C-alpha cells in the first residue's frame, strides 16, 4: 500500500518525497525524473540566467514527463545577492507555465511573492522553507500552505540556530497547524518513516538526489558523494551570519582560514565562494577540491548512484517495511 499523507493528497503525488531546489542541479532532467518516479521534481529558478531561460527549462521539463498531469515545482530563494534578480519576471513565467507548486526560502520579501502568486492563482501550493519553528509560525500566519523545515543537518543554508531535525520536527508538530515536511539529512526509507513518526507529512531531499543517474552534474561530483561520509562537510560564511554547509575540501578550508582572520568581510573570500566556481565544478570540470559547493552529511548514507525511480521506490518500500514490520512487531 502507498504512503498516504497530507503532502501526497495536496500535491497529487504518489510518494511523500520532494526533490530540493539546488543551485546548478535543479534542471529539467532531474526534476522530470523525480516527478516521473511519483515524487515532486523541482526546477531551481535562480540557477537560470533569466526568466525566459526559466520558461525554457520548465517547458523542457514538461516535455520529459511521462504524463502531462504530473506536477512539478519551482524553487525560488530570496537572499542577499550580489546581482539583481527579476522576481517579477520569474513569477510571471511560473504563472503562465502552470506550475502547481512553488517552494520559497529566504527573506521576508517572500511574503510579497506569496501575495502576488495567490492573487493570480489561488490554487497554487506554496511551500516555504524555514530553519526555525518561529519563522515557520510567521509563514503560517501569512498564509503559506506547507512548511519545509530545514534542520541543522541540511546542505546549503541551515540558518544560525543549529537545531537538528530530531528536535526541530516534533517541536513543529506541537506548534504548527499546517502540514510540514522534514528537510535536511534525509537519504533513506528509515528516515522517511521516522519523519512521519515525528509528525511530518513527508521529506525533502537534496544531496541524495544529486547522487542519481539523472542528476545533471559531473560524475566526479557524484563519486565524491558516494566516497564521502557524515564527516565530509563543514560550515562556512558563519562570520557573515549566512552559514552554508559545504563539501570539506581545500577551498572550504581556505575560506574558513580567511574568515577567522577577516570575519564578516565578504570581499576577502568572494573569489572562493562565487557561484561560477560552483557551476564549473558541477557542469564542466568535476573538480571537487577547488570550489565551495553545497552538500550534506547524508553522504554517510549514500553508497550508490541509482535512478530516481529506484531511489524513490526503494525508500518508500523500506519505510513501509519499517512501519508494517519492525514497528508493528514491537506493539503488544
C-alpha positions as CSV (number, residue, x, y, z in Angstrom):
1,X,0.0,0.0,0.0
2,X,1.3,3.5,-0.7
3,X,2.1,6.0,2.0
4,X,-0.8,8.5,2.0
5,X,-0.2,11.8,3.7
6,X,-1.4,15.4,3.5
7,X,1.5,16.0,1.2
8,X,0.6,13.3,-1.3
9,X,-3.0,14.3,-1.2
10,X,-2.5,18.1,-1.6
11,X,0.1,17.8,-4.4
12,X,-1.4,14.8,-6.2
13,X,1.8,12.8,-6.0
14,X,2.2,9.1,-5.3
15,X,5.1,9.3,-2.8
16,X,5.7,11.8,0.1
17,X,9.1,13.0,-1.2
18,X,10.1,16.4,-2.6
19,X,13.3,17.0,-4.5
20,X,15.0,20.0,-3.1
21,X,15.8,23.1,-5.1
22,X,19.5,23.0,-5.7
23,X,21.7,25.5,-7.4
24,X,23.2,24.1,-10.7
25,X,21.4,20.8,-10.1
26,X,17.7,21.5,-10.3
27,X,17.4,21.3,-14.1
28,X,14.8,19.6,-16.3
29,X,16.4,16.1,-16.5
30,X,16.3,15.7,-12.7
31,X,13.0,17.4,-12.0
32,X,11.2,15.3,-14.6
33,X,12.8,12.1,-13.5
34,X,11.7,12.7,-9.9
35,X,8.1,13.6,-10.9
36,X,8.0,10.6,-13.2
37,X,9.0,8.5,-10.2
38,X,5.9,9.6,-8.3
39,X,7.6,12.3,-6.1
40,X,7.8,16.1,-6.7
41,X,10.5,17.3,-9.0
42,X,11.7,20.9,-8.6
43,X,13.3,23.3,-11.1
44,X,15.6,25.9,-9.4
45,X,14.7,29.4,-10.6
46,X,17.9,31.2,-9.7
47,X,20.1,28.7,-11.5
48,X,18.6,30.1,-14.7
49,X,20.2,33.3,-16.0
50,X,16.8,34.9,-16.9
51,X,13.1,34.5,-16.6
52,X,13.0,33.5,-20.3
53,X,15.5,30.7,-19.7
54,X,13.4,29.5,-16.7
55,X,10.5,29.3,-19.1
56,X,12.6,27.2,-21.5
57,X,13.7,24.9,-18.6
58,X,10.1,24.4,-17.4
59,X,9.0,23.6,-21.0
60,X,11.9,21.1,-21.3
61,X,10.8,19.5,-18.0
62,X,7.2,19.2,-19.2
63,X,8.4,17.5,-22.4
64,X,10.2,14.8,-20.4
65,X,7.2,13.9,-18.2
66,X,5.5,10.6,-18.8
67,X,2.1,12.2,-18.1
68,X,1.1,15.9,-18.6
69,X,-0.8,15.7,-15.3
70,X,2.3,15.1,-13.2
71,X,3.0,18.2,-11.0
72,X,6.4,20.0,-11.0
73,X,7.6,22.7,-8.6
74,X,9.8,25.7,-8.8
75,X,12.2,26.7,-6.1
76,X,12.6,30.5,-5.6
77,X,15.1,31.7,-3.0
78,X,15.1,35.3,-1.8
79,X,18.5,36.0,-0.3
80,X,21.0,38.9,-0.3
81,X,22.7,38.5,-3.7
82,X,25.3,40.4,-5.5
83,X,23.2,40.7,-8.6
84,X,19.7,41.9,-9.4
85,X,17.0,39.2,-9.7
86,X,13.9,39.6,-11.9
87,X,11.5,38.2,-9.4
88,X,8.5,39.8,-11.2
89,X,9.6,38.1,-14.4
90,X,10.1,34.8,-12.7
91,X,6.6,34.8,-11.1
92,X,5.1,35.7,-14.5
93,X,6.7,32.6,-16.0
94,X,5.7,30.4,-13.1
95,X,2.1,31.5,-13.5
96,X,2.0,31.4,-17.3
97,X,3.6,27.9,-17.4
98,X,1.1,26.5,-15.0
99,X,3.5,25.5,-12.3
100,X,1.5,23.8,-9.5
101,X,3.9,24.2,-6.6
102,X,6.3,26.9,-5.6
103,X,8.9,26.4,-2.8
104,X,10.3,29.7,-1.4
105,X,13.1,30.4,1.0
106,X,14.8,33.4,2.4
107,X,14.0,36.9,3.5
108,X,10.6,38.5,4.5
109,X,10.3,39.7,0.8
110,X,8.9,36.2,0.2
111,X,5.6,37.4,1.6
112,X,5.3,39.8,-1.4
113,X,5.8,36.9,-3.8
114,X,3.2,34.8,-2.0
115,X,0.6,37.6,-2.2
116,X,1.3,38.1,-5.9
117,X,1.1,34.3,-6.7
118,X,-2.0,33.9,-4.6
119,X,-3.9,36.8,-6.2
120,X,-3.1,35.4,-9.7
121,X,-3.7,31.7,-8.9
122,X,-5.5,30.8,-5.7
123,X,-4.9,27.1,-6.4
124,X,-1.1,27.3,-6.4
125,X,0.6,25.5,-3.5
126,X,3.2,27.5,-1.6
127,X,5.7,25.7,0.5
128,X,8.1,27.8,2.5
129,X,11.5,26.6,3.8
130,X,12.3,27.6,7.3
131,X,15.2,26.7,9.7
132,X,13.3,27.6,12.9
133,X,9.8,27.0,14.2
134,X,9.5,30.7,15.0
135,X,9.9,31.5,11.3
136,X,7.5,28.7,10.4
137,X,4.8,30.1,12.6
138,X,5.3,33.5,11.0
139,X,5.0,32.0,7.5
140,X,1.9,30.1,8.6
141,X,0.3,33.4,9.8
142,X,0.9,34.9,6.4
143,X,-0.9,32.1,4.6
144,X,1.5,29.6,3.2
145,X,0.2,26.1,2.6
146,X,3.1,24.0,4.0
147,X,6.5,24.3,5.6
148,X,9.7,22.6,4.6
149,X,11.5,22.5,7.9
150,X,15.3,22.5,7.5
151,X,17.4,21.1,10.3
152,X,21.0,21.8,11.1
153,X,22.0,18.7,9.3
154,X,20.9,20.1,5.9
155,X,23.2,21.0,3.0
156,X,23.3,24.6,1.9
157,X,22.0,27.2,4.3
158,X,21.0,25.7,7.7
159,X,20.4,29.1,9.3
160,X,22.0,30.2,12.5
161,X,20.0,28.4,15.2
162,X,21.9,25.0,14.9
163,X,18.9,22.8,15.9
164,X,18.8,19.3,14.5
165,X,15.8,17.6,13.0
166,X,15.4,15.2,15.9
167,X,14.2,18.1,18.0
168,X,13.0,20.5,15.3
169,X,10.4,18.2,13.8
170,X,8.5,17.2,17.0
171,X,8.5,20.8,18.2
172,X,6.9,21.8,14.9
173,X,4.3,19.1,15.3
174,X,3.3,20.6,18.6
175,X,3.1,24.2,17.4
176,X,2.1,24.3,13.7
177,X,-1.4,23.9,12.3
178,X,-0.3,23.5,8.7
179,X,1.5,20.4,7.3
180,X,5.3,20.3,7.2
181,X,8.0,18.1,5.7
182,X,11.4,17.2,7.1
183,X,14.2,18.7,5.1
184,X,17.9,18.1,5.6
185,X,19.9,15.0,6.2
186,X,17.4,12.6,4.7
187,X,18.6,9.8,2.5
188,X,16.8,6.5,3.2
189,X,13.5,4.9,4.0
190,X,14.1,4.5,7.7
191,X,14.4,8.3,7.9
192,X,11.2,8.7,5.9
193,X,9.4,6.5,8.4
194,X,11.0,8.4,11.3
195,X,9.9,11.7,9.8
196,X,6.3,10.6,9.6
197,X,6.5,9.4,13.2
198,X,7.8,12.8,14.3
199,X,4.8,14.5,12.7
200,X,6.0,15.4,9.2
201,X,3.9,14.6,6.1
202,X,7.0,13.7,4.0
203,X,10.6,14.6,3.3
204,X,12.5,17.0,1.2
205,X,15.9,15.7,-0.2
206,X,18.7,17.5,-1.9
207,X,22.1,15.8,-1.6
208,X,20.7,12.3,-2.0
209,X,19.1,13.3,-5.4
210,X,22.5,14.7,-6.5
211,X,23.8,11.1,-6.5
212,X,21.3,9.7,-9.0
213,X,21.7,8.8,-12.7
214,X,19.6,11.6,-13.9
215,X,21.2,14.4,-11.8
216,X,22.8,16.7,-14.5
217,X,26.1,17.1,-12.7
218,X,29.6,15.8,-13.4
219,X,30.2,12.1,-12.5
220,X,33.2,13.1,-10.3
221,X,30.8,15.0,-8.0
222,X,28.6,12.0,-7.7
223,X,31.6,9.8,-7.0
224,X,32.7,12.3,-4.2
225,X,29.2,12.0,-2.6
226,X,29.5,8.2,-2.6
227,X,33.0,8.2,-1.2
228,X,32.2,10.9,1.4
229,X,30.7,10.2,4.8
230,X,28.9,12.1,7.6
231,X,32.2,13.9,8.5
232,X,32.8,15.2,5.0
233,X,31.2,18.6,5.3
234,X,32.0,21.9,7.1
235,X,30.4,25.2,7.7
236,X,31.5,28.4,6.0
237,X,30.2,32.0,6.0
238,X,29.4,31.9,9.7
239,X,31.0,35.3,10.2
240,X,28.6,36.8,7.8
241,X,25.5,35.2,9.5
242,X,24.9,33.4,6.2
243,X,26.1,30.0,7.2
244,X,26.5,27.4,4.5
245,X,27.2,23.7,4.8
246,X,29.6,22.6,2.1
247,X,31.8,19.8,1.0
248,X,35.0,19.8,3.0
249,X,38.0,20.4,0.7
250,X,40.9,22.8,0.1
251,X,38.7,25.7,-1.0
252,X,36.4,25.5,2.0
253,X,39.3,25.1,4.4
254,X,40.8,28.3,2.9
255,X,37.5,30.2,3.3
256,X,37.4,29.2,7.0
257,X,41.0,30.4,7.5
258,X,40.3,33.7,5.8
259,X,37.1,34.2,7.8
260,X,38.9,33.7,11.0
261,X,41.4,36.4,10.0
262,X,38.9,38.8,8.4
263,X,35.5,38.0,10.0
264,X,32.5,39.4,8.1
265,X,34.5,40.6,5.1
266,X,33.0,39.0,2.0
267,X,35.5,40.8,-0.3
268,X,38.3,38.6,1.2
269,X,36.6,35.3,0.3
270,X,34.4,36.2,-2.7
271,X,36.9,34.8,-5.2
272,X,36.5,31.4,-3.5
273,X,32.7,31.3,-2.9
274,X,31.4,32.9,-6.1
275,X,28.7,30.9,-7.9
276,X,30.6,30.5,-11.1
277,X,33.2,28.3,-9.4
278,X,30.4,26.1,-8.2
279,X,28.8,25.9,-11.7
280,X,32.1,24.9,-13.4
281,X,32.7,22.1,-10.9
282,X,29.2,20.7,-11.4
283,X,28.7,21.3,-15.1
284,X,32.2,21.3,-16.6
285,X,35.3,20.1,-14.8
286,X,34.1,17.8,-12.0
287,X,36.8,19.4,-9.8
288,X,35.7,18.5,-6.2
289,X,38.6,20.3,-4.4
290,X,38.8,23.8,-5.8
291,X,35.3,25.2,-5.4
292,X,32.9,25.7,-2.5
293,X,29.8,23.5,-3.2
294,X,26.9,22.5,-1.0
295,X,26.2,19.0,0.2
296,X,25.1,17.4,3.4
297,X,26.3,14.8,6.0
298,X,23.7,12.5,4.5
299,X,26.8,11.4,2.4
300,X,27.1,8.8,5.2
301,X,24.0,7.1,3.8
302,X,25.0,7.3,0.1
303,X,26.7,4.3,-1.3
304,X,25.4,4.1,-4.8
305,X,24.1,6.1,-7.8
306,X,20.6,4.7,-8.6
307,X,18.0,6.1,-11.0
308,X,15.5,8.4,-9.4
309,X,12.8,5.8,-9.7
310,X,15.0,3.2,-8.0
311,X,15.8,5.6,-5.2
312,X,12.2,6.7,-4.6
313,X,10.7,3.3,-4.8
314,X,13.4,1.8,-2.6
315,X,13.0,4.4,0.0
316,X,9.2,4.0,0.2
317,X,9.5,0.2,0.3
318,X,11.9,0.5,3.2
319,X,9.7,3.0,5.0
320,X,6.7,0.7,4.6
321,X,8.7,-2.3,5.9
322,X,9.8,-0.3,9.0
323,X,6.2,0.8,9.7
324,X,4.4,-2.5,8.9
325,X,7.0,-5.0,10.2
326,X,9.7,-3.6,12.6
327,X,7.4,-1.1,14.5
328,X,4.2,-3.1,14.3
329,X,6.2,-6.1,15.7
330,X,7.1,-4.0,18.8
331,X,3.5,-3.3,19.7
332,X,1.9,-5.6,22.2
